[in-house]
Structures are given as C-alpha cells and as structure tokens.
C-alpha cells in the first residue's frame, strides 16, 4: 500500500514539474541528467556500530523543472558487512528508491546543490541466528551535491546524504558517493 502511495505521489510530482519545462529549457544547457556513483556509508545508530566504511552505489536520473531546480530519482544499495554484527544481521543490504527536489547554486567552476525527498527503503539480511529476513518502510533523505563540469555534457558529481528510515533495526544512515553524470 505504501509503495502504491509513493508511486502515485511521484507520478503527480513529475507531472506538475513537467509543465514549466519550456522556461527551464531556455535557462539550462540540458534537460535531463543521468549519473552513476559509488562510495561509502553506514548506519549511524546501529548497535554495535559497523562504521561508515561500508560500500554503496547509486543511480540518479534527474530532470530540470525550473532554472537551477531539478527533480531527481535516486536508486541505490548500501552493503553492510557486519564485523562485529550489524544489529541482528551478520550481513545486510539497504536498498532504496527516493525522489527529491534539488536546488542548485551556480559557482564559477561548479554547481553546489541541496536536496530533500521521500523514499522507499528495504533492508534485506542474513540473520545471526540463521536464515534471512526483509523489512521495508518509508524514509526521508537530505543531501548536498557538487557538480563539476568536465565537458558540456559530462560532469564529475559528488554528494553526501543522510537518510532517516522508519525501520525496526537502524533508522539513520549516512552515505558519501562520487561518480560521473551525463547531461542531455
């Protein structure tokens, strides 16, 4: 049910944002952006703490909605190898899809941005007691981005994000990712 609500609200948000696209196209040199990022992260409030050195990756797809404003859908995974154990897991993966409004501030050599959004998160893991389990719920994401132009259509992107997820095991996750983005 929550996934349906998230999908419906995402579709309504994208439809509302697509209306002012013609004005945005006149201001920006691109309309869409696709990014692939990799990095590190972890659970901030887990017991025992597995640290923030866990591997993560993310795909980002954005659309310009107004000058210096984007709507970005991000999907990714944070792999948590608990040593010591992460909550009740010997190994876990946090998978997520979120949609966020991102506002960018132009600098001479790069764009700095900030975003806030909602997401759907699923924690899959191998239990310490044997077997595996899955838990999913909604969450909130807040992040900072940097977009450094390499060419007109390619840029180096970096971002840090904090995720508050309504899960039973751990609720606060932090990630730092960097990669490349293509603009078209």
N, C-alpha and C positions, 0 to 999 in steps of 0.2 A: 504494500500500500504506500509506504513512504517513498519507494523508488518511483512509483507512478506519479506521485505528487511532485517529486523532484524533477522528473522528466517533463511534466506538464508546465511547471513554472519556468523551466529552462527554455522550452519552446516559446512561451509567451514573452519572456525577456528578449530572446533573439528576434522575435517578430517586431517588438517595439523598437529595438535598436536598429533594425534594418531600414526603417523609414527615413532617418536623416542621413543615409549613406551618401547621397549625391553631394551634399555640402561637405562631408568629410573627405570624399574623393578629391575635391578641389584643394584641400589643405595638405593632405598627406601624399607622399610619393608611392604609397602602396595601400591596398585594401585588406589583404589577408597576410597572415604570418603563421609559419609552422616551425616549431622548434623541437629539438631532441637534446635532452640534458641528462647528465649523470652526476652523482655526488655522494654525499654522506648525510646521515641523520640518525635519529633515535628517539626513544621515549624519554621524556624529561621526568615524569613522575612514576616510573616503574620501580618495583621493589623485588629483587635487587636491581640496581641500575646497570643496564648493559652498555651504557655510554652512547656518545653521539657519533661513533665511527662506523656505524652500520651502512651498508651500500644502498643506494637508491638510484632510480632512473625515472624520467618523466617525459611525456609527450605533451606539447602545448600547441593549441590551434586557436588563433585569435582573429578577430575581425574589427576593423576600425569602425566606430559608431559615431564619432564626432571628433573634431580636432583634438589631438592628444589624448583620446579616450578609446579604449578597446574593451571588447567583451572577449574573455579568454576561457576556453575549456582546457583543463589540465587533467591528465590521467597518468597515474604512476604507481610505483611499488617501492616500499621500503622493506628490505630483507633484514630481519633481526635474528642474528645467531646468538642466542643467549649463552654466555660463558662468563659468569655464572648464569643460571636460568633467568629468563625474562618472565616475570610473574609466574604463571603456571605452565609456561611453554619451554621446551628445550630449543625450539626453533619456530619462528613465526614470520609471516608476511603481512604487511598492512598495504592493501590495495585501495586506491581511491580514484574518484572522478569528481571534480568540482568545477563550478562555473563562477567567474568573478568579474567584477568591473575593475578595470585597471586605468589609472590616470597617470600620464607621463609628463615629466617636466623636461624641456629641451635644454641641453647644455651644449657648449661648442663642439665637443667631440663625442658625446654620447647622450642617451636619454635615460633619465632616472625615473622609476615608476613605483607606485604603490598600489596594492590591490586588496580587496576584501570580497569574500564569496562564501557560498554554501557548497557542501559536498556530501557524497555518499561514500562511506568507508566500510571496508570489510577486513577483519583480522582473521587469518587462517593460521593454524599452527599445530605442531606436534606437541602433544601433552607430555609432561614429565612422567605421568602415571601410565603412559602408553596410549596409543590411538591418536586421533586428531579431532579438532573442532573448528567451528567457524562462528564468528559473531559479527553482526553488521549494524550500522546506525548512521545517523546524520552527523555532520560536523561543520565547523566554521574554520575558514582559513584566512590568514592575514599575512601579506608578504611584501617584500621590497625587491625591485628588479633593476638591473642595469643592462642597457642595450648599446653595445659598442659597434659602430659601423665598420665593416671590412670593405665592402663594396656597396653599391646602391641596393642590391638585392640579397646580400648576405651580411650577417652580423654575429658577433660573439655575445651571448647573453649569460647573465649570472643572476641568481636570485636566492634569497633566504626566506623561509616561510615557517610560520607557526600554525599548528593545527590543533583545535580543541574538538575532540570527538567524544560522543556520548556512549562510550564502550564501558564494559564492566572491569576490564583488566587495567588498562592505562588510558588516560584521557588526553594528555598533552604530548604532542610530537613536534620536533623541530627538524628542518632539513635545509641543506645548502647544496644547490645544484648549479652547474655551468654547462654550456654547450653551444651549439650553433642554431641560428634561425634563418629561414629563407623567407623573403618578403616578396609578394606579388600582388 
